[in-house]
Amino acid sequence: MTIFKNEKNIDNDETEVYVIHPALGTPAGYYHFLAEEISKTKGNHVVVFEIRGNGTSSEIASSSKDWGYYTLIENDFEIHVPFVLEIFKKNPIVLVGHSLGGQVGSLYVSKLVLEKSEIKRLYIFNVWILI
């Protein structure tokens, strides 16, 4: 996880926090330029998480691992979002997902529909969803 705090808005509870989840096979570091630009130009805070099995993740992908959408939602998003809320207690959260990160983000947000959700928006890009 990498945090990009906009120092000008550090004490502003209205400043949005963008939480980026990458595509499968794309390390989180690939999104650091985007995160820096969002932080600098929009004045937002940005947190970039690694998807398990990618880049610097401590989990190593292999044929012996059985990770599905459930694992990514219950073991990753269910930890990532509350962790961000601990750091940015009152700020609105915006989920950003690329490909697999967007698919899992959509499922996570749909799970929260009947619950009180701290998620303000969801942006997804390059996502294949078959209906």
NORSUL-V361451 format. One record per residue. N is the residue number from 1. RES is the residue in three letters. PHI is phi as a letter, one per 30 degrees, with the letter a starting at -180 (none if undefined). OMEGA is omega as a letter, one per 30 degrees, with the letter a starting at -180 (NA if undefined). Layout:
n:res:phi:omega
N:RES:PHI:OMEGA
N:RES:PHI:OMEGA
This chain:
n:res:phi:omega
1:MET:none:l
2:THR:b:a
3:ILE:c:l
4:PHE:c:a
5:LYS:c:l
6:ASN:d:a
7:GLU:d:l
8:LYS:d:a
9:ASN:c:a
10:ILE:d:a
11:ASP:c:a
12:ASN:c:a
13:ASP:d:l
14:GLU:d:a
15:THR:d:a
16:GLU:d:l
17:VAL:c:l
18:TYR:d:l
19:VAL:c:a
20:ILE:c:l
21:HIS:c:a
22:PRO:d:l
23:ALA:d:l
24:LEU:d:l
25:GLY:i:l
26:THR:c:a
27:PRO:d:a
28:ALA:e:a
29:GLY:e:l
30:TYR:d:a
31:TYR:c:a
32:HIS:d:l
33:PHE:d:l
34:LEU:e:a
35:ALA:d:l
36:GLU:d:a
37:GLU:d:l
38:ILE:d:a
39:SER:d:a
40:LYS:d:a
41:THR:d:a
42:LYS:c:l
43:GLY:i:a
44:ASN:c:l
45:HIS:c:a
46:VAL:b:l
47:VAL:b:l
48:VAL:c:l
49:PHE:c:l
50:GLU:c:l
51:ILE:d:a
52:ARG:e:l
53:GLY:i:a
54:ASN:c:l
55:GLY:h:a
56:THR:c:a
57:SER:e:l
58:SER:d:l
59:GLU:d:a
60:ILE:c:l
61:ALA:d:l
62:SER:a:l
63:SER:d:l
64:SER:d:l
65:LYS:c:a
66:ASP:c:a
67:TRP:c:l
68:GLY:b:l
69:TYR:e:a
70:TYR:e:a
71:THR:d:a
72:LEU:d:l
73:ILE:d:a
74:GLU:d:a
75:ASN:c:a
76:ASP:c:a
77:PHE:e:a
78:GLU:d:l
79:ILE:c:a
80:HIS:d:a
81:VAL:d:l
82:PRO:d:l
83:PHE:d:l
84:VAL:d:l
85:LEU:d:l
86:GLU:d:a
87:ILE:d:a
88:PHE:c:a
89:LYS:d:a
90:LYS:c:a
91:ASN:d:l
92:PRO:d:a
93:ILE:c:l
94:VAL:b:l
95:LEU:d:l
96:VAL:b:a
97:GLY:b:l
98:HIS:c:l
99:SER:h:a
100:LEU:e:l
101:GLY:d:l
102:GLY:d:l
103:GLN:d:a
104:VAL:d:l
105:GLY:d:l
106:SER:d:l
107:LEU:d:l
108:TYR:d:a
109:VAL:d:l
110:SER:d:l
111:LYS:d:a
112:LEU:d:a
113:VAL:e:a
114:LEU:d:l
115:GLU:c:l
116:LYS:d:a
117:SER:c:l
118:GLU:d:a
119:ILE:d:a
120:LYS:d:a
121:ARG:a:l
122:LEU:b:l
123:TYR:c:l
124:ILE:b:l
125:PHE:b:a
126:ASN:h:a
127:VAL:c:l
128:TRP:c:l
129:ILE:b:l
130:LEU:c:a
131:ILE:c:NA
